[in-house]
Amino acid sequence: MAEHGGLKIVSLSHNMAAGKSHVGLVWESDPSQSLGLEVPFGCSLEQLPAEAERAVRALSTELASIAVSLRP
């Protein structure tokens, strides 16, 4: 498997109407690869690195248990 390095936080947005916040991340080794994840609403810049890592780890755990299939 290729070395991907880390993820870099590039954005944080708060949707006031929906009461949701999202972090934008890109791969350090290939910024054309991006990922957007929900973080706790109103997340501050100080909290962001920990909350982003928590969201990435949760996604990783979820993906590890998902079956992939081809359905006609």
TORTI-701609 format. One record per residue (C-alpha): x, y, z. Coordinates in Angstrom, 1 decimal, m for minus. Layout:
// residues N
<atom><east>X</east><north>Y</north><up>Z</up></atom>
...
END
This chain:
// residues 72
<atom><east>0.0</east><north>0.0</north><up>0.0</up></atom>
<atom><east>1.3</east><north>3.4</north><up>m0.9</up></atom>
<atom><east>2.4</east><north>5.9</north><up>1.8</up></atom>
<atom><east>m0.2</east><north>8.7</north><up>2.1</up></atom>
<atom><east>1.4</east><north>10.8</north><up>4.8</up></atom>
<atom><east>m1.2</east><north>12.7</north><up>6.8</up></atom>
<atom><east>m4.3</east><north>14.7</north><up>6.3</up></atom>
<atom><east>m4.3</east><north>18.5</north><up>6.5</up></atom>
<atom><east>m7.3</east><north>20.6</north><up>7.7</up></atom>
<atom><east>m8.2</east><north>23.1</north><up>5.0</up></atom>
<atom><east>m11.6</east><north>24.3</north><up>6.1</up></atom>
<atom><east>m14.3</east><north>24.5</north><up>8.8</up></atom>
<atom><east>m17.8</east><north>25.5</north><up>8.1</up></atom>
<atom><east>m20.8</east><north>26.0</north><up>10.3</up></atom>
<atom><east>m24.3</east><north>25.7</north><up>8.9</up></atom>
<atom><east>m26.4</east><north>27.8</north><up>11.3</up></atom>
<atom><east>m29.7</east><north>26.8</north><up>9.9</up></atom>
<atom><east>m29.0</east><north>23.1</north><up>10.0</up></atom>
<atom><east>m27.0</east><north>23.3</north><up>13.3</up></atom>
<atom><east>m24.1</east><north>21.3</north><up>11.7</up></atom>
<atom><east>m20.4</east><north>21.9</north><up>11.3</up></atom>
<atom><east>m18.0</east><north>20.2</north><up>8.7</up></atom>
<atom><east>m14.3</east><north>20.0</north><up>8.4</up></atom>
<atom><east>m12.5</east><north>19.8</north><up>5.1</up></atom>
<atom><east>m9.3</east><north>17.8</north><up>4.8</up></atom>
<atom><east>m6.9</east><north>17.0</north><up>2.0</up></atom>
<atom><east>m4.1</east><north>14.4</north><up>1.8</up></atom>
<atom><east>m0.7</east><north>16.0</north><up>2.3</up></atom>
<atom><east>0.8</east><north>13.7</north><up>m0.3</up></atom>
<atom><east>m1.9</east><north>14.5</north><up>m2.9</up></atom>
<atom><east>m4.1</east><north>17.6</north><up>m2.3</up></atom>
<atom><east>m6.4</east><north>16.6</north><up>m5.1</up></atom>
<atom><east>m7.8</east><north>13.9</north><up>m2.7</up></atom>
<atom><east>m10.2</east><north>15.5</north><up>m0.2</up></atom>
<atom><east>m12.5</east><north>14.4</north><up>2.5</up></atom>
<atom><east>m15.3</east><north>16.3</north><up>4.3</up></atom>
<atom><east>m16.6</east><north>15.1</north><up>7.7</up></atom>
<atom><east>m19.1</east><north>16.3</north><up>10.3</up></atom>
<atom><east>m17.7</east><north>17.6</north><up>13.5</up></atom>
<atom><east>m19.6</east><north>18.9</north><up>16.6</up></atom>
<atom><east>m21.6</east><north>22.0</north><up>15.8</up></atom>
<atom><east>m19.8</east><north>25.2</north><up>16.7</up></atom>
<atom><east>m16.4</east><north>23.4</north><up>16.9</up></atom>
<atom><east>m13.7</east><north>26.0</north><up>17.6</up></atom>
<atom><east>m10.4</east><north>26.2</north><up>15.9</up></atom>
<atom><east>m8.7</east><north>25.1</north><up>19.1</up></atom>
<atom><east>m10.9</east><north>22.0</north><up>19.3</up></atom>
<atom><east>m10.7</east><north>21.3</north><up>15.5</up></atom>
<atom><east>m7.6</east><north>19.0</north><up>15.3</up></atom>
<atom><east>m8.9</east><north>16.6</north><up>17.9</up></atom>
<atom><east>m12.4</east><north>16.6</north><up>16.6</up></atom>
<atom><east>m11.2</east><north>16.1</north><up>13.0</up></atom>
<atom><east>m9.1</east><north>13.2</north><up>14.1</up></atom>
<atom><east>m12.0</east><north>11.7</north><up>16.1</up></atom>
<atom><east>m14.2</east><north>12.0</north><up>12.9</up></atom>
<atom><east>m11.5</east><north>10.4</north><up>10.7</up></atom>
<atom><east>m11.1</east><north>7.5</north><up>13.2</up></atom>
<atom><east>m14.8</east><north>7.0</north><up>13.4</up></atom>
<atom><east>m15.1</east><north>6.8</north><up>9.6</up></atom>
<atom><east>m12.2</east><north>4.4</north><up>9.4</up></atom>
<atom><east>m13.9</east><north>2.1</north><up>12.0</up></atom>
<atom><east>m17.2</east><north>2.3</north><up>10.1</up></atom>
<atom><east>m15.6</east><north>1.6</north><up>6.7</up></atom>
<atom><east>m13.6</east><north>m1.4</north><up>8.1</up></atom>
<atom><east>m16.9</east><north>m3.2</north><up>8.9</up></atom>
<atom><east>m18.7</east><north>m2.4</north><up>5.6</up></atom>
<atom><east>m19.2</east><north>m5.2</north><up>3.1</up></atom>
<atom><east>m18.5</east><north>m4.2</north><up>m0.5</up></atom>
<atom><east>m20.5</east><north>m5.9</north><up>m3.2</up></atom>
<atom><east>m21.4</east><north>m5.6</north><up>m6.8</up></atom>
<atom><east>m25.2</east><north>m5.8</north><up>m7.3</up></atom>
<atom><east>m26.6</east><north>m6.0</north><up>m10.8</up></atom>
END
